[in-house]
Amino acid sequence: MEVINTVGRRKTAIARIYLKEGNGQMTVNGRDYKEYFSTEVLHYKVLQPFELTSTQGKYDVKVNLLGGGITGQAEALRLAIAKALCEIDEQYRPVLKQNGLLTRDPRMVERKKPGRPKARKRFQFSKR
């Protein structure tokens, strides 16, 4: 099996992954994923595609993460892993799709408008 390369995005976070057969080792920006993602909730999010497809410990993942916060990065990584698993075997697709792991979350921060302090906030209005 060759190396599979996919990209996942969430807000401003971008995860580029390289997935190949191995023993379940995952490195994120040169560090172990458990060291990079500090909480158990984020560990669960990252490993969710493997658990749903019963492929824990079968693939090595090398990840380059940039931008965004820690939660956005974890969800971007989850999307990238799910896309890579679909490239390996199309039978994983219905399970991953049913759990919403193949959908890119489109919510982004709204841009700041001119003449306002933030996107929707207005300066205090004084009638007199």
C-alpha positions in Angstrom: 0.0 0.0 0.0 1.3 3.4 -0.9 1.1 6.5 1.2 -2.3 8.3 1.1 -2.3 12.1 1.3 -5.5 14.0 2.2 -6.4 17.4 3.6 -9.0 18.4 6.3 -10.1 21.9 7.2 -12.2 23.4 10.0 -12.5 27.2 10.6 -8.9 28.4 9.9 -7.2 25.1 10.8 -5.7 22.9 8.1 -4.6 19.3 8.6 -2.4 17.6 5.9 -2.0 13.9 6.6 0.0 11.0 5.2 -1.5 7.7 6.0 0.2 4.3 5.5 0.0 0.8 6.9 1.7 0.4 10.2 1.1 -0.1 13.9 -1.1 2.8 14.9 1.6 5.5 15.5 0.4 9.1 15.0 2.7 12.0 15.0 1.4 15.6 14.9 4.0 18.3 13.9 6.8 15.9 15.0 5.2 15.1 18.4 3.0 12.3 19.6 -0.7 13.1 19.3 -1.4 12.5 23.0 1.3 15.1 23.8 0.0 17.6 21.2 -3.8 17.2 22.1 -3.9 17.5 25.9 -7.5 16.4 26.7 -9.3 13.0 26.4 -12.1 14.7 24.4 -9.7 15.7 21.7 -8.1 12.2 21.7 -11.5 10.7 21.2 -12.3 13.1 18.3 -9.0 12.3 16.6 -9.4 8.5 16.9 -13.2 8.5 16.1 -12.8 7.5 12.4 -10.6 4.6 13.3 -13.0 3.4 16.0 -16.1 3.6 13.8 -14.3 1.6 11.0 -12.6 -0.9 13.5 -9.1 0.0 12.1 -7.4 1.0 15.4 -3.7 0.2 15.2 -3.6 -0.6 11.5 -2.3 2.6 10.1 0.5 5.1 10.8 -0.4 8.8 10.4 2.0 11.7 10.0 0.2 15.0 10.4 1.1 18.6 9.5 -1.3 21.0 11.4 -1.4 24.8 11.0 -3.7 27.6 11.9 -6.7 27.8 14.2 -7.1 26.6 17.7 -6.6 23.2 19.3 -10.2 22.1 18.8 -10.4 23.2 15.2 -7.2 21.4 14.5 -8.5 18.2 16.1 -11.7 18.4 14.0 -9.7 19.1 10.8 -7.5 16.1 11.5 -10.6 13.9 12.1 -12.0 15.0 8.6 -8.7 14.3 6.9 -8.4 10.8 8.5 -12.0 10.0 7.5 -11.3 11.1 3.9 -8.2 8.9 3.8 -10.0 5.9 5.1 -12.6 6.3 2.3 -9.8 6.3 -0.2 -8.5 3.0 1.2 -11.9 1.2 1.2 -15.2 2.6 0.0 -17.1 0.3 2.4 -16.1 2.7 5.3 -18.0 5.6 3.6 -21.6 4.8 4.8 -20.5 4.5 8.4 -18.4 7.6 8.4 -21.1 9.6 6.5 -23.8 8.5 8.9 -21.8 9.8 11.9 -21.1 13.1 10.1 -17.4 12.7 9.7 -17.2 13.4 6.0 -19.0 16.7 6.2 -16.8 19.8 6.2 -18.1 22.2 8.8 -18.7 25.5 6.9 -19.0 27.8 9.9 -16.3 30.5 9.8 -15.8 33.7 11.7 -17.7 36.6 10.1 -15.6 39.4 8.8 -15.4 42.8 10.5 -17.3 45.5 8.7 -16.1 49.1 8.2 -17.5 51.7 10.6 -18.1 49.1 13.3 -16.0 47.8 16.2 -16.7 44.1 15.3 -18.7 42.1 12.7 -22.2 43.0 14.1 -21.5 45.2 17.1 -22.2 48.9 16.7 -20.8 51.9 18.5 -23.1 53.4 21.2 -25.9 55.5 19.7 -26.8 58.8 21.3 -30.0 60.5 20.2 -29.2 63.8 21.9 
